């Protein structure tokens, strides 16, 4: 009995001997597979680029309350414990969350009223584009605020908080170091990001109380749990954002998010996936029919030759591999040609749209895992298509060959 290695060698020699027919089969497979790879590459590249842009901008992960509410420490502890929440911090009343910043330079003093934004460790906005203030005497300024005051990171400015008690105007000042300045366009308002303790002390001072932490005069704030009218909250991912929005709305809270943009990307992803599946289904059916007919025609054409091979001692089990090996060869060469056509097309497409893309972004891109999956599916389909021809091989009787001689 001859071994499997011999029949594989005979099958490949026969495959490459019929170069024209084999080349047609390879190009036929590439003509089906290459457009699918390009289509999936465009779908993957566009969607991934859009998702990456959403993920890279932490503002897309923010959830802002509409109006004022009453949020206690228990509520913030529960929200911080949720796996979908990346960062949450209380906000004080908007009327009390402002400060006058000033800096004297070149014989003149520049002043600016800014909004005070609470921050702390884990703040996605500052960790992405700035630096979280290390203590209560550091601030991170928005680009517009830094430009109007004329400061940069490392400079020192003066903060001033005023109030009126029984008709008497009072104010306190404290030195502040500029820890960082946010890039232009990151935050639209004139704002200073500060630690929560400073923001709470500012609110207490305006309410007529003092602050032992900063040495501001006034009676101590009455003991009791503090209630906050708002919050800053960031989801851990763009997919968690929608979950958190729905959870908060279920609690009766009206919130603002950029979930609409995320939902648009998700709808595009689903639509592209559906279109790709439909096209792929049609292509797979066509490929199976084409490959099966080609292999079957080859078996019928070589019926006498395969019968002779049976006569000289090859078993039925080994002869079955003859059409399977040729189908695998077509799958390997066709996938390689399709991958080459995809690579050239992707290069052209990405260069055409290069002006609209940032570094690391692509309009058409497939990972090695995608290409490996395409090869595995193609190989499996090739073997399935060859199964009918393999069955026909088992029906060839050596006696038929003897009668035809």
Secondary structure, DSSP 8 states (H G I E B T S, - for coil): ---HHHHHHHHHHHHHHSHHHHHHHHHHHHHHHHHHHHHHHHHHHHHHHHHHHHHH-GGGGEEEESS---B-HHHHHHHHHSTTEEEEEEE--GGGSEEEEEEEETTEEEEEEEEEEEE-TT-HHHHHHS---SSTTEEEE-HHHHHHHT--TT-EEEEEEEEEETTEEEEEEEEEEEEEE--TTS--S-EEEEEHHHHHHHHHHHTTB-BTTTTB-SB---SS---BSEEEEEESSHHHHHHHHHHHHHTT--EE-SHHHHHHHHHHHHHHHHHHHHHHHHHHHHHHHHHHHHHHHHHHHTHHHHHHHHHTT--HHHHTHHHHHHHHHHHHHHHHHHHHHHHHHHHHHHHHTGGG--TT--SS---HHHHHHHHHHHHHHHHHHHHHHHHHHHT--HHHHHHH-
